[in-house]
Amino acid sequence: MRFKIMDEERERKPNFTLESGRETIEQKKERLKTLLQGSLEVWNDRERSLFEGSLTFVQLRKDGIEQTVPNLIVVSVEEGDVELCVIEEDGEAGSSAYMTWDSIVDARKE
């Protein structure tokens, strides 16, 4: 019974909702700066497991729907976008892609 209550509580929590409404790209960059830098540091240190820098991103798709994308690590942070790489189940780097700052809603540490 206790597990059911915990599951219900988790379902009620809003996922990546900003209380202040829409933020500017500059505000978003500043808010996510430390998190993204931490992930990038793990990517650049080949002695560490990629899972240490694993992030979950919420992306706004072109159709207006938010999509949650887990198991990503930051490869580079640019002015217009962020290059991300999928972390495969075996801990190795998979395919990479760019996510624009405009499409990034939020990110969190896994």
MODELLER restraints for C-alpha pairs under 7 A, 6 or more apart:
rsr = mdl.restraints
at = mdl.atoms
rsr.add(forms.Gaussian(group=physical.xy_distance, feature=features.Distance(at['CA:16:A'], at['CA:106:A']), mean=6.12, stdev=0.5))
rsr.add(forms.Gaussian(group=physical.xy_distance, feature=features.Distance(at['CA:25:A'], at['CA:101:A']), mean=6.45, stdev=0.5))
rsr.add(forms.Gaussian(group=physical.xy_distance, feature=features.Distance(at['CA:25:A'], at['CA:102:A']), mean=6.56, stdev=0.5))
rsr.add(forms.Gaussian(group=physical.xy_distance, feature=features.Distance(at['CA:36:A'], at['CA:74:A']), mean=6.43, stdev=0.5))
rsr.add(forms.Gaussian(group=physical.xy_distance, feature=features.Distance(at['CA:38:A'], at['CA:53:A']), mean=6.69, stdev=0.5))
rsr.add(forms.Gaussian(group=physical.xy_distance, feature=features.Distance(at['CA:39:A'], at['CA:53:A']), mean=4.15, stdev=0.5))
rsr.add(forms.Gaussian(group=physical.xy_distance, feature=features.Distance(at['CA:39:A'], at['CA:54:A']), mean=6.68, stdev=0.5))
rsr.add(forms.Gaussian(group=physical.xy_distance, feature=features.Distance(at['CA:39:A'], at['CA:73:A']), mean=5.89, stdev=0.5))
rsr.add(forms.Gaussian(group=physical.xy_distance, feature=features.Distance(at['CA:39:A'], at['CA:74:A']), mean=5.51, stdev=0.5))
rsr.add(forms.Gaussian(group=physical.xy_distance, feature=features.Distance(at['CA:40:A'], at['CA:74:A']), mean=4.94, stdev=0.5))
rsr.add(forms.Gaussian(group=physical.xy_distance, feature=features.Distance(at['CA:40:A'], at['CA:75:A']), mean=5.86, stdev=0.5))
rsr.add(forms.Gaussian(group=physical.xy_distance, feature=features.Distance(at['CA:40:A'], at['CA:76:A']), mean=6.81, stdev=0.5))
rsr.add(forms.Gaussian(group=physical.xy_distance, feature=features.Distance(at['CA:42:A'], at['CA:48:A']), mean=6.24, stdev=0.5))
rsr.add(forms.Gaussian(group=physical.xy_distance, feature=features.Distance(at['CA:42:A'], at['CA:50:A']), mean=6.39, stdev=0.5))
rsr.add(forms.Gaussian(group=physical.xy_distance, feature=features.Distance(at['CA:42:A'], at['CA:52:A']), mean=6.70, stdev=0.5))
rsr.add(forms.Gaussian(group=physical.xy_distance, feature=features.Distance(at['CA:42:A'], at['CA:53:A']), mean=5.41, stdev=0.5))
rsr.add(forms.Gaussian(group=physical.xy_distance, feature=features.Distance(at['CA:43:A'], at['CA:50:A']), mean=6.42, stdev=0.5))
rsr.add(forms.Gaussian(group=physical.xy_distance, feature=features.Distance(at['CA:43:A'], at['CA:73:A']), mean=6.94, stdev=0.5))
rsr.add(forms.Gaussian(group=physical.xy_distance, feature=features.Distance(at['CA:43:A'], at['CA:74:A']), mean=6.86, stdev=0.5))
rsr.add(forms.Gaussian(group=physical.xy_distance, feature=features.Distance(at['CA:43:A'], at['CA:75:A']), mean=6.37, stdev=0.5))
rsr.add(forms.Gaussian(group=physical.xy_distance, feature=features.Distance(at['CA:50:A'], at['CA:87:A']), mean=6.93, stdev=0.5))
rsr.add(forms.Gaussian(group=physical.xy_distance, feature=features.Distance(at['CA:50:A'], at['CA:91:A']), mean=6.30, stdev=0.5))
rsr.add(forms.Gaussian(group=physical.xy_distance, feature=features.Distance(at['CA:51:A'], at['CA:91:A']), mean=6.67, stdev=0.5))
rsr.add(forms.Gaussian(group=physical.xy_distance, feature=features.Distance(at['CA:53:A'], at['CA:73:A']), mean=5.85, stdev=0.5))
rsr.add(forms.Gaussian(group=physical.xy_distance, feature=features.Distance(at['CA:54:A'], at['CA:71:A']), mean=5.34, stdev=0.5))
rsr.add(forms.Gaussian(group=physical.xy_distance, feature=features.Distance(at['CA:54:A'], at['CA:72:A']), mean=5.39, stdev=0.5))
rsr.add(forms.Gaussian(group=physical.xy_distance, feature=features.Distance(at['CA:54:A'], at['CA:73:A']), mean=5.13, stdev=0.5))
rsr.add(forms.Gaussian(group=physical.xy_distance, feature=features.Distance(at['CA:54:A'], at['CA:109:A']), mean=6.38, stdev=0.5))
rsr.add(forms.Gaussian(group=physical.xy_distance, feature=features.Distance(at['CA:54:A'], at['CA:110:A']), mean=5.84, stdev=0.5))
rsr.add(forms.Gaussian(group=physical.xy_distance, feature=features.Distance(at['CA:55:A'], at['CA:70:A']), mean=6.34, stdev=0.5))
rsr.add(forms.Gaussian(group=physical.xy_distance, feature=features.Distance(at['CA:55:A'], at['CA:71:A']), mean=5.73, stdev=0.5))
rsr.add(forms.Gaussian(group=physical.xy_distance, feature=features.Distance(at['CA:55:A'], at['CA:72:A']), mean=5.20, stdev=0.5))
rsr.add(forms.Gaussian(group=physical.xy_distance, feature=features.Distance(at['CA:55:A'], at['CA:73:A']), mean=6.06, stdev=0.5))
rsr.add(forms.Gaussian(group=physical.xy_distance, feature=features.Distance(at['CA:55:A'], at['CA:107:A']), mean=6.52, stdev=0.5))
rsr.add(forms.Gaussian(group=physical.xy_distance, feature=features.Distance(at['CA:55:A'], at['CA:108:A']), mean=5.57, stdev=0.5))
rsr.add(forms.Gaussian(group=physical.xy_distance, feature=features.Distance(at['CA:55:A'], at['CA:109:A']), mean=4.66, stdev=0.5))
rsr.add(forms.Gaussian(group=physical.xy_distance, feature=features.Distance(at['CA:55:A'], at['CA:110:A']), mean=5.32, stdev=0.5))
rsr.add(forms.Gaussian(group=physical.xy_distance, feature=features.Distance(at['CA:56:A'], at['CA:68:A']), mean=6.92, stdev=0.5))
rsr.add(forms.Gaussian(group=physical.xy_distance, feature=features.Distance(at['CA:56:A'], at['CA:69:A']), mean=5.58, stdev=0.5))
rsr.add(forms.Gaussian(group=physical.xy_distance, feature=features.Distance(at['CA:56:A'], at['CA:70:A']), mean=4.09, stdev=0.5))
rsr.add(forms.Gaussian(group=physical.xy_distance, feature=features.Distance(at['CA:56:A'], at['CA:71:A']), mean=5.96, stdev=0.5))
rsr.add(forms.Gaussian(group=physical.xy_distance, feature=features.Distance(at['CA:56:A'], at['CA:72:A']), mean=6.29, stdev=0.5))
rsr.add(forms.Gaussian(group=physical.xy_distance, feature=features.Distance(at['CA:56:A'], at['CA:107:A']), mean=5.51, stdev=0.5))
rsr.add(forms.Gaussian(group=physical.xy_distance, feature=features.Distance(at['CA:56:A'], at['CA:108:A']), mean=5.41, stdev=0.5))
rsr.add(forms.Gaussian(group=physical.xy_distance, feature=features.Distance(at['CA:56:A'], at['CA:109:A']), mean=6.44, stdev=0.5))
rsr.add(forms.Gaussian(group=physical.xy_distance, feature=features.Distance(at['CA:56:A'], at['CA:110:A']), mean=6.31, stdev=0.5))
rsr.add(forms.Gaussian(group=physical.xy_distance, feature=features.Distance(at['CA:57:A'], at['CA:68:A']), mean=5.77, stdev=0.5))
rsr.add(forms.Gaussian(group=physical.xy_distance, feature=features.Distance(at['CA:57:A'], at['CA:69:A']), mean=5.16, stdev=0.5))
rsr.add(forms.Gaussian(group=physical.xy_distance, feature=features.Distance(at['CA:57:A'], at['CA:70:A']), mean=6.30, stdev=0.5))
rsr.add(forms.Gaussian(group=physical.xy_distance, feature=features.Distance(at['CA:57:A'], at['CA:106:A']), mean=5.85, stdev=0.5))
rsr.add(forms.Gaussian(group=physical.xy_distance, feature=features.Distance(at['CA:57:A'], at['CA:107:A']), mean=4.30, stdev=0.5))
rsr.add(forms.Gaussian(group=physical.xy_distance, feature=features.Distance(at['CA:57:A'], at['CA:108:A']), mean=6.67, stdev=0.5))
rsr.add(forms.Gaussian(group=physical.xy_distance, feature=features.Distance(at['CA:58:A'], at['CA:66:A']), mean=6.36, stdev=0.5))
rsr.add(forms.Gaussian(group=physical.xy_distance, feature=features.Distance(at['CA:58:A'], at['CA:67:A']), mean=5.52, stdev=0.5))
rsr.add(forms.Gaussian(group=physical.xy_distance, feature=features.Distance(at['CA:58:A'], at['CA:68:A']), mean=4.43, stdev=0.5))
rsr.add(forms.Gaussian(group=physical.xy_distance, feature=features.Distance(at['CA:58:A'], at['CA:69:A']), mean=6.17, stdev=0.5))
rsr.add(forms.Gaussian(group=physical.xy_distance, feature=features.Distance(at['CA:58:A'], at['CA:104:A']), mean=6.19, stdev=0.5))
rsr.add(forms.Gaussian(group=physical.xy_distance, feature=features.Distance(at['CA:58:A'], at['CA:105:A']), mean=5.31, stdev=0.5))
rsr.add(forms.Gaussian(group=physical.xy_distance, feature=features.Distance(at['CA:58:A'], at['CA:106:A']), mean=5.21, stdev=0.5))
rsr.add(forms.Gaussian(group=physical.xy_distance, feature=features.Distance(at['CA:58:A'], at['CA:107:A']), mean=6.12, stdev=0.5))
rsr.add(forms.Gaussian(group=physical.xy_distance, feature=features.Distance(at['CA:59:A'], at['CA:66:A']), mean=5.52, stdev=0.5))
rsr.add(forms.Gaussian(group=physical.xy_distance, feature=features.Distance(at['CA:59:A'], at['CA:67:A']), mean=5.18, stdev=0.5))
rsr.add(forms.Gaussian(group=physical.xy_distance, feature=features.Distance(at['CA:59:A'], at['CA:68:A']), mean=6.38, stdev=0.5))
rsr.add(forms.Gaussian(group=physical.xy_distance, feature=features.Distance(at['CA:59:A'], at['CA:103:A']), mean=5.38, stdev=0.5))
rsr.add(forms.Gaussian(group=physical.xy_distance, feature=features.Distance(at['CA:59:A'], at['CA:104:A']), mean=4.67, stdev=0.5))
rsr.add(forms.Gaussian(group=physical.xy_distance, feature=features.Distance(at['CA:59:A'], at['CA:105:A']), mean=5.36, stdev=0.5))
rsr.add(forms.Gaussian(group=physical.xy_distance, feature=features.Distance(at['CA:60:A'], at['CA:66:A']), mean=4.49, stdev=0.5))
rsr.add(forms.Gaussian(group=physical.xy_distance, feature=features.Distance(at['CA:60:A'], at['CA:67:A']), mean=6.28, stdev=0.5))
rsr.add(forms.Gaussian(group=physical.xy_distance, feature=features.Distance(at['CA:60:A'], at['CA:103:A']), mean=4.87, stdev=0.5))
rsr.add(forms.Gaussian(group=physical.xy_distance, feature=features.Distance(at['CA:60:A'], at['CA:104:A']), mean=6.30, stdev=0.5))
rsr.add(forms.Gaussian(group=physical.xy_distance, feature=features.Distance(at['CA:60:A'], at['CA:105:A']), mean=6.29, stdev=0.5))
rsr.add(forms.Gaussian(group=physical.xy_distance, feature=features.Distance(at['CA:61:A'], at['CA:67:A']), mean=6.79, stdev=0.5))
rsr.add(forms.Gaussian(group=physical.xy_distance, feature=features.Distance(at['CA:61:A'], at['CA:103:A']), mean=6.81, stdev=0.5))
rsr.add(forms.Gaussian(group=physical.xy_distance, feature=features.Distance(at['CA:71:A'], at['CA:86:A']), mean=5.88, stdev=0.5))
rsr.add(forms.Gaussian(group=physical.xy_distance, feature=features.Distance(at['CA:71:A'], at['CA:87:A']), mean=5.37, stdev=0.5))
rsr.add(forms.Gaussian(group=physical.xy_distance, feature=features.Distance(at['CA:72:A'], at['CA:84:A']), mean=6.04, stdev=0.5))
rsr.add(forms.Gaussian(group=physical.xy_distance, feature=features.Distance(at['CA:72:A'], at['CA:85:A']), mean=5.44, stdev=0.5))
rsr.add(forms.Gaussian(group=physical.xy_distance, feature=features.Distance(at['CA:72:A'], at['CA:86:A']), mean=4.67, stdev=0.5))
rsr.add(forms.Gaussian(group=physical.xy_distance, feature=features.Distance(at['CA:72:A'], at['CA:87:A']), mean=5.80, stdev=0.5))
rsr.add(forms.Gaussian(group=physical.xy_distance, feature=features.Distance(at['CA:73:A'], at['CA:84:A']), mean=5.52, stdev=0.5))
rsr.add(forms.Gaussian(group=physical.xy_distance, feature=features.Distance(at['CA:73:A'], at['CA:85:A']), mean=5.33, stdev=0.5))
rsr.add(forms.Gaussian(group=physical.xy_distance, feature=features.Distance(at['CA:73:A'], at['CA:86:A']), mean=6.54, stdev=0.5))
rsr.add(forms.Gaussian(group=physical.xy_distance, feature=features.Distance(at['CA:73:A'], at['CA:87:A']), mean=6.90, stdev=0.5))
rsr.add(forms.Gaussian(group=physical.xy_distance, feature=features.Distance(at['CA:74:A'], at['CA:83:A']), mean=6.10, stdev=0.5))
rsr.add(forms.Gaussian(group=physical.xy_distance, feature=features.Distance(at['CA:74:A'], at['CA:84:A']), mean=4.68, stdev=0.5))
rsr.add(forms.Gaussian(group=physical.xy_distance, feature=features.Distance(at['CA:74:A'], at['CA:85:A']), mean=6.51, stdev=0.5))
rsr.add(forms.Gaussian(group=physical.xy_distance, feature=features.Distance(at['CA:75:A'], at['CA:83:A']), mean=5.31, stdev=0.5))
rsr.add(forms.Gaussian(group=physical.xy_distance, feature=features.Distance(at['CA:75:A'], at['CA:84:A']), mean=5.37, stdev=0.5))
rsr.add(forms.Gaussian(group=physical.xy_distance, feature=features.Distance(at['CA:75:A'], at['CA:85:A']), mean=6.52, stdev=0.5))
rsr.add(forms.Gaussian(group=physical.xy_distance, feature=features.Distance(at['CA:76:A'], at['CA:82:A']), mean=5.90, stdev=0.5))
rsr.add(forms.Gaussian(group=physical.xy_distance, feature=features.Distance(at['CA:76:A'], at['CA:83:A']), mean=5.08, stdev=0.5))
rsr.add(forms.Gaussian(group=physical.xy_distance, feature=features.Distance(at['CA:77:A'], at['CA:83:A']), mean=6.37, stdev=0.5))
rsr.add(forms.Gaussian(group=physical.xy_distance, feature=features.Distance(at['CA:80:A'], at['CA:100:A']), mean=6.06, stdev=0.5))
rsr.add(forms.Gaussian(group=physical.xy_distance, feature=features.Distance(at['CA:80:A'], at['CA:101:A']), mean=6.17, stdev=0.5))
rsr.add(forms.Gaussian(group=physical.xy_distance, feature=features.Distance(at['CA:81:A'], at['CA:98:A']), mean=6.30, stdev=0.5))
rsr.add(forms.Gaussian(group=physical.xy_distance, feature=features.Distance(at['CA:81:A'], at['CA:99:A']), mean=5.54, stdev=0.5))
rsr.add(forms.Gaussian(group=physical.xy_distance, feature=features.Distance(at['CA:81:A'], at['CA:100:A']), mean=4.07, stdev=0.5))
rsr.add(forms.Gaussian(group=physical.xy_distance, feature=features.Distance(at['CA:81:A'], at['CA:101:A']), mean=5.18, stdev=0.5))
rsr.add(forms.Gaussian(group=physical.xy_distance, feature=features.Distance(at['CA:82:A'], at['CA:98:A']), mean=5.55, stdev=0.5))
rsr.add(forms.Gaussian(group=physical.xy_distance, feature=features.Distance(at['CA:82:A'], at['CA:99:A']), mean=5.34, stdev=0.5))
rsr.add(forms.Gaussian(group=physical.xy_distance, feature=features.Distance(at['CA:82:A'], at['CA:100:A']), mean=6.26, stdev=0.5))
rsr.add(forms.Gaussian(group=physical.xy_distance, feature=features.Distance(at['CA:83:A'], at['CA:96:A']), mean=6.90, stdev=0.5))
rsr.add(forms.Gaussian(group=physical.xy_distance, feature=features.Distance(at['CA:83:A'], at['CA:97:A']), mean=5.73, stdev=0.5))
rsr.add(forms.Gaussian(group=physical.xy_distance, feature=features.Distance(at['CA:83:A'], at['CA:98:A']), mean=4.38, stdev=0.5))
rsr.add(forms.Gaussian(group=physical.xy_distance, feature=features.Distance(at['CA:83:A'], at['CA:99:A']), mean=6.41, stdev=0.5))
rsr.add(forms.Gaussian(group=physical.xy_distance, feature=features.Distance(at['CA:84:A'], at['CA:96:A']), mean=5.45, stdev=0.5))
rsr.add(forms.Gaussian(group=physical.xy_distance, feature=features.Distance(at['CA:84:A'], at['CA:97:A']), mean=5.55, stdev=0.5))
rsr.add(forms.Gaussian(group=physical.xy_distance, feature=features.Distance(at['CA:84:A'], at['CA:98:A']), mean=6.04, stdev=0.5))
rsr.add(forms.Gaussian(group=physical.xy_distance, feature=features.Distance(at['CA:85:A'], at['CA:93:A']), mean=6.43, stdev=0.5))
rsr.add(forms.Gaussian(group=physical.xy_distance, feature=features.Distance(at['CA:85:A'], at['CA:94:A']), mean=6.20, stdev=0.5))
rsr.add(forms.Gaussian(group=physical.xy_distance, feature=features.Distance(at['CA:85:A'], at['CA:95:A']), mean=5.74, stdev=0.5))
rsr.add(forms.Gaussian(group=physical.xy_distance, feature=features.Distance(at['CA:85:A'], at['CA:96:A']), mean=4.04, stdev=0.5))
rsr.add(forms.Gaussian(group=physical.xy_distance, feature=features.Distance(at['CA:85:A'], at['CA:97:A']), mean=6.48, stdev=0.5))
rsr.add(forms.Gaussian(group=physical.xy_distance, feature=features.Distance(at['CA:86:A'], at['CA:93:A']), mean=6.01, stdev=0.5))
rsr.add(forms.Gaussian(group=physical.xy_distance, feature=features.Distance(at['CA:86:A'], at['CA:94:A']), mean=4.96, stdev=0.5))
rsr.add(forms.Gaussian(group=physical.xy_distance, feature=features.Distance(at['CA:86:A'], at['CA:95:A']), mean=5.78, stdev=0.5))
rsr.add(forms.Gaussian(group=physical.xy_distance, feature=features.Distance(at['CA:86:A'], at['CA:96:A']), mean=6.22, stdev=0.5))
rsr.add(forms.Gaussian(group=physical.xy_distance, feature=features.Distance(at['CA:87:A'], at['CA:93:A']), mean=4.94, stdev=0.5))
rsr.add(forms.Gaussian(group=physical.xy_distance, feature=features.Distance(at['CA:87:A'], at['CA:94:A']), mean=5.75, stdev=0.5))
rsr.add(forms.Gaussian(group=physical.xy_distance, feature=features.Distance(at['CA:88:A'], at['CA:94:A']), mean=5.78, stdev=0.5))
